[in-house]
Amino acid sequence: MRDPTQTLPQVERGDLDVPEQLSRRRLRSRVLFAVAVVVVVVLAVVLLPGLGELRGRLDHANPWWLALGVVFKLLSGLGYVAVFRTVFCRRMSWPVSLQIGYSELGANAVVPTGGAGGLALGAWALKRGGMDGREIARRTVAFFLLTSVPNVLGVIILGTCLATGLIGGESNLLLTLLPAMIAVVAVALTLLAGRIARNQSDRLAARGEGQASRRRLAAVKTLRALGDGVHEALALLREGNVLLILGLIAYLVFDVMILWATFRALGPAPPLAILWIAYLIGELGGLIPVPGGIGGVDAGLVGTLALYNVSLTSAAGAVLAYRAIALWVPAVVGGVAFLALRRTLRDEAQRISVCAPQTELEVIGLGRVVIGDSAVADGAGSVPAAAAEAQSGG
């Protein structure tokens, strides 16, 4: 039974407020900026001389292939939701998971910095339900790393196969083996950074947090979240959860297939191996802090496809169509999901509070076992005590 003297974390008043970067004023400005960029791009394509071939391709785009791209985007979003639910809270209902997951994707479409806006929204929703901030930070790092795993593995596998001739399409080692080697180094550095972060956080904490400065406390929390997040990501991968693996694959595969569908809408598509590796490398442009990666991703994709001998006009047209789908589908669906999420958090907070912090233990013969509280949030936002329970698998 649970120790009656132990209290569960309380939800602070500030936790009920939408994060500043997701406030109505900020979101309105981001949406207006995104619309302005789209208008500028459309005007440039329509009015600038020398783009007649591109305009012709876009004018004769096959709408059925574009519709298939929309379906691919929705399926990619389902993969994202599956990963979110597996990493953050497997007890959360699927309707609520869909609301949070698609809300995050919508935020990512209009808020810059490589998905940080969406993750901030998810953290806000979970904190509203009583999940501890340290737990959210740890699982957020794990989630970010896990959703990057298919991209990195894709570069390693495809680059190696193209370099060795197992897959035809490109033999230049600078475009095949080099990206694969860089991806391998990135994996090694990430694992090393996680170990170093955990060691450094322990050292800083051992100096006495009671007398530590705010800067030191912030450093401890950051390093601890990074180290624990890397450890959590590895533990989840070793677990071999089928839903997690399928979600990671679907999130990436269906997004790449959007680009394939837009190529087919405008004409022939390049070989899938070339399309995949160009996509994986070109998507790094999404790290540029503009809403939805507009401009950064587009330039990265077009430039990378051109390096792999794809027609510049064909690449530009397909990428523009891809960007339209990748930006507006999650923005529209995510907006609807966010409205539903606000209603859920206001009227049915207990559907989120099932994810209140719990204790994870390694039990011989059972593996990872979660021991925690079956919590239900009351109207004031606090999480009352409930009967302790144990469940295997988290």
C-alpha positions in Angstrom: 0.0 0.0 0.0 1.1 3.6 -0.5 2.6 5.5 2.3 -0.1 7.9 3.5 2.5 10.5 4.4 3.7 10.7 0.9 2.0 13.4 -1.2 1.7 13.5 -4.9 2.9 16.5 -6.9 0.5 19.4 -7.1 -0.3 21.2 -10.3 0.8 24.8 -9.9 -1.4 27.6 -11.1 1.2 28.6 -13.8 1.1 25.1 -15.2 -2.5 25.7 -16.3 -1.5 28.4 -18.6 -0.6 27.8 -22.2 3.2 28.1 -22.8 4.2 31.6 -23.9 5.5 30.3 -27.3 2.0 28.8 -27.9 0.0 31.8 -26.8 -2.7 33.1 -29.1 -0.6 36.1 -29.9 2.4 34.1 -30.8 0.5 31.5 -32.8 -1.4 34.3 -34.7 1.9 35.9 -35.7 3.4 32.6 -36.8 0.4 31.7 -38.9 0.4 35.2 -40.5 4.1 34.8 -41.2 3.6 31.4 -42.7 0.8 32.7 -44.9 2.9 35.6 -46.0 5.8 33.3 -47.0 3.4 31.1 -48.9 2.0 34.1 -50.7 5.5 35.3 -51.6 6.4 31.9 -53.0 3.2 31.6 -55.0 3.7 35.1 -56.5 7.3 34.3 -57.3 6.3 31.1 -59.1 3.5 32.8 -61.0 5.3 36.1 -61.9 9.0 35.5 -62.2 10.4 34.9 -65.7 12.2 31.7 -66.5 9.9 29.5 -64.4 7.5 28.6 -67.2 8.4 24.9 -67.1 7.8 24.8 -63.3 4.4 26.6 -63.7 3.5 24.1 -66.4 4.2 21.2 -64.1 2.2 22.6 -61.3 -0.7 23.5 -63.5 -1.0 19.9 -64.8 -0.5 18.2 -61.4 -2.5 15.1 -60.9 -4.9 15.7 -58.0 -5.3 12.0 -57.2 -1.6 11.7 -56.4 -1.8 14.9 -54.3 -4.7 13.4 -52.4 -2.7 10.3 -51.8 0.0 12.6 -50.3 -2.6 14.0 -47.9 -3.5 10.4 -46.8 0.2 9.7 -46.3 0.5 12.7 -44.1 -2.4 11.6 -41.9 -0.9 8.1 -41.6 2.5 9.6 -40.7 0.7 11.6 -38.0 -0.8 8.3 -36.6 2.8 7.0 -36.3 3.7 10.1 -34.4 0.8 9.6 -32.0 1.7 6.0 -31.4 5.3 6.9 -30.5 4.0 9.7 -28.2 1.6 7.5 -26.3 4.2 4.7 -25.9 6.9 7.0 -24.6 4.9 9.3 -22.4 1.9 7.4 -21.1 0.6 4.0 -22.3 -2.4 4.3 -20.0 -3.7 7.4 -21.8 -6.8 6.8 -23.9 -6.3 6.8 -27.7 -8.7 9.8 -28.2 -6.6 11.9 -25.8 -3.4 10.7 -27.4 -4.7 11.7 -30.8 -5.6 15.1 -29.5 -2.2 15.8 -28.0 -0.2 14.2 -30.8 -2.0 16.0 -33.7 -1.9 19.2 -31.6 1.9 18.9 -31.4 2.1 18.3 -35.2 0.0 21.4 -35.7 2.2 23.4 -33.5 5.3 22.1 -35.3 3.8 23.4 -38.5 3.6 27.0 -37.3 6.2 27.2 -34.5 10.0 27.1 -35.4 13.0 25.2 -33.9 12.7 21.7 -35.2 9.6 20.5 -33.3 10.3 22.2 -30.0 6.9 24.0 -30.2 5.0 20.8 -30.5 6.9 19.1 -27.6 6.2 22.2 -25.4 2.5 21.8 -26.1 2.6 18.2 -25.1 4.6 19.0 -22.0 2.0 21.6 -21.0 -0.9 19.1 -21.5 0.9 16.4 -19.4 1.8 18.9 -16.7 -1.9 19.9 -16.6 -2.6 16.3 -15.7 -0.1 16.2 -12.9 3.0 14.7 -14.5 6.2 15.8 -12.8 8.4 18.2 -14.7 11.5 16.1 -14.4 9.6 13.1 -15.8 8.3 15.2 -18.7 11.9 16.4 -19.4 13.3 12.9 -19.4 10.7 11.5 -21.7 10.8 14.5 -24.0 14.5 13.9 -24.6 13.8 10.2 -25.2 11.0 11.0 -27.6 13.2 13.4 -29.6 16.0 10.9 -29.8 13.6 8.0 -30.8 12.0 9.9 -33.6 15.4 10.7 -34.9 16.5 7.0 -34.9 14.8 6.0 -38.2 16.3 9.0 -40.0 19.8 8.2 -38.8 19.5 4.5 -39.5 18.1 5.2 -42.9 21.2 7.3 -43.8 23.5 4.6 -42.5 21.7 1.7 -44.3 21.0 3.5 -47.6 24.4 5.2 -47.8 26.2 2.0 -47.2 24.1 0.0 -49.7 24.5 2.7 -52.4 28.2 2.9 -51.8 28.7 -0.9 -52.0 26.5 -1.3 -55.0 23.8 -3.3 -53.3 21.4 -0.7 -54.4 21.8 1.1 -57.7 21.3 4.8 -58.3 24.4 6.6 -57.0 28.1 5.5 -56.6 29.7 8.8 -55.5 31.2 8.0 -52.1 30.8 11.7 -51.1 27.0 11.3 -51.5 26.7 7.8 -50.1 29.4 6.6 -47.7 30.3 10.0 -46.2 26.7 10.7 -45.0 26.6 7.1 -43.6 29.9 7.6 -41.7 28.7 11.0 -40.3 25.5 9.4 -39.1 27.5 6.6 -37.3 29.6 9.3 -35.6 26.4 11.2 -34.6 25.1 8.0 -32.9 28.3 7.5 -31.0 28.5 11.1 -29.9 24.8 11.0 -28.7 25.5 8.0 -26.6 28.7 9.5 -25.2 26.9 12.8 -24.5 24.2 10.9 -22.5 26.8 9.2 -20.3 28.8 12.4 -19.7 25.6 14.3 -18.9 24.5 11.8 -16.2 28.0 11.8 -14.7 28.2 15.6 -14.6 24.7 16.0 -13.2 25.6 13.6 -10.3 28.8 15.6 -9.6 27.1 18.9 -9.6 24.3 17.5 -7.4 26.8 16.0 -4.9 28.2 19.5 -4.2 25.0 20.4 -2.4 21.9 21.6 -4.1 20.8 23.5 -1.0 23.6 26.0 -1.4 23.8 25.9 -5.2 23.2 28.9 -7.4 20.3 29.0 -9.8 22.7 28.6 -12.7 24.1 25.4 -11.2 20.6 24.0 -10.4 19.5 24.7 -14.0 22.7 22.9 -15.2 21.9 19.9 -13.0 18.4 19.7 -14.3 19.4 20.1 -17.9 22.2 17.5 -17.7 20.0 15.1 -15.7 17.2 15.3 -18.3 19.7 14.8 -21.2 21.4 11.8 -19.5 18.2 10.2 -18.3 16.5 10.8 -21.7 19.3 9.0 -23.5 19.1 6.1 -21.0 15.3 6.0 -21.4 15.5 6.0 -25.2 17.9 3.0 -25.1 15.7 1.2 -22.6 12.6 1.7 -24.8 14.4 0.4 -27.8 15.7 -2.7 -25.9 12.1 -3.4 -24.8 11.2 -4.1 -28.4 7.7 -2.7 -28.1 5.9 -3.5 -31.4 3.7 -0.3 -31.4 6.7 1.9 -30.8 8.7 0.3 -33.6 5.8 0.5 -36.0 5.1 4.1 -35.0 8.7 5.2 -35.6 8.7 3.5 -39.0 5.3 4.9 -40.0 6.2 8.4 -38.9 9.2 8.5 -41.3 8.1 6.2 -44.1 4.8 7.9 -44.9 6.3 11.3 -44.7 8.9 10.3 -47.4 6.1 8.8 -49.4 4.4 12.2 -49.5 7.4 13.4 -51.5 7.2 10.4 -53.8 3.5 11.1 -54.4 4.1 14.7 -55.3 6.8 13.7 -57.8 4.3 11.3 -59.3 1.7 14.0 -59.4 4.0 16.1 -61.6 5.7 13.4 -63.6 8.1 10.5 -63.1 9.7 10.0 -59.7 13.4 9.3 -59.1 14.5 5.9 -57.7 13.2 5.4 -54.2 16.7 4.9 -52.8 17.8 8.3 -54.1 14.6 9.9 -53.0 15.0 8.5 -49.5 18.6 9.5 -48.9 18.1 12.9 -50.4 15.0 13.4 -48.1 16.9 12.3 -45.0 19.8 14.6 -45.7 17.7 17.5 -47.0 15.4 17.5 -44.0 18.3 18.8 -41.8 17.2 22.2 -43.2 14.3 21.9 -40.8 16.6 22.9 -38.0 16.5 26.5 -39.3 14.2 28.4 -37.0 11.3 29.3 -39.4 7.7 28.1 -39.1 7.3 24.6 -40.4 10.8 24.7 -41.8 9.6 26.8 -44.7 12.6 27.7 -46.8 15.1 25.7 -44.9 13.6 22.3 -45.6 12.7 23.3 -49.1 16.1 24.6 -50.1 17.7 21.6 -48.4 15.5 19.1 -50.2 15.8 20.7 -53.6 19.6 21.2 -53.3 20.1 17.6 -52.1 17.9 16.1 -54.9 19.9 18.2 -57.4 23.1 16.7 -56.1 21.7 13.3 -56.8 21.1 14.3 -60.4 17.3 14.9 -60.1 16.0 17.6 -62.5 16.0 21.0 -60.7 12.6 21.9 -62.1 11.1 18.5 -61.2 12.6 18.7 -57.7 11.4 22.2 -57.1 7.8 21.4 -58.2 7.6 18.2 -56.1 9.1 19.9 -53.0 6.7 22.8 -53.3 3.7 20.4 -53.4 5.2 18.4 -50.6 5.6 21.5 -48.5 2.0 22.5 -49.1 0.8 19.2 -47.8 3.3 18.9 -44.9 2.4 22.4 -43.7 -1.3 22.8 -44.1 -2.6 19.3 -43.3 -1.1 19.2 -39.8 -2.0 22.9 -39.3 -5.7 22.3 -40.0 -6.0 18.9 -38.3 -3.8 20.1 -35.4 -6.0 23.2 -34.9 -9.1 21.0 -34.6 -7.3 18.6 -32.3 -6.0 21.5 -30.1 -9.6 22.9 -29.6 -10.7 19.4 -28.6 -7.7 19.1 -26.2 -8.5 22.4 -24.5 -12.0 21.1 -23.9 -10.7 17.8 -22.6 -8.3 19.5 -20.2 -11.0 21.9 -19.0 -13.8 19.4 -18.5 -12.2 15.9 -18.2 -8.8 16.4 -16.7 -8.8 12.9 -15.2 -8.2 11.6 -18.7 -4.7 13.2 -18.6 -4.0 12.6 -14.9 -3.6 8.9 -15.5 -0.1 9.9 -16.5 0.9 11.3 -13.1 4.4 10.4 -12.1 5.1 6.8 -11.1 8.1 4.8 -9.9 9.8 2.4 -12.3 11.7 -0.5 -10.9 13.7 -3.4 -12.4 12.1 -6.6 -11.0 13.8 -10.0 -11.6 11.6 -12.1 -13.8 9.3 -9.2 -14.7 11.6 -6.7 -16.2 10.6 -3.1 -16.0 7.7 -2.7 -13.6 5.8 0.6 -12.8 4.6 1.1 -9.3 2.4 4.2 -8.9 -0.9 5.8 -8.2 -4.1 5.5 -10.1 -4.6 9.2 -9.9 -7.7 11.3 -10.8 -7.4 15.0 -10.9 -9.9 17.0 -8.9 -11.5 20.3 -10.0 -8.7 22.4 -8.4 -6.0 20.8 -10.5 -4.4 18.8 -7.7 -4.0 15.1 -7.8 -5.5 13.3 -4.8 -4.2 10.1 -3.3 -5.4 6.8 -4.7 -4.7 3.1 -4.3 -1.2 2.1 -5.4 -1.0 -0.3 -8.3 1.7 -2.1 -10.1 1.8 -2.8 -13.8 4.4 -4.4 -16.0 5.8 -2.7 -19.1 5.0 0.9 -18.0 
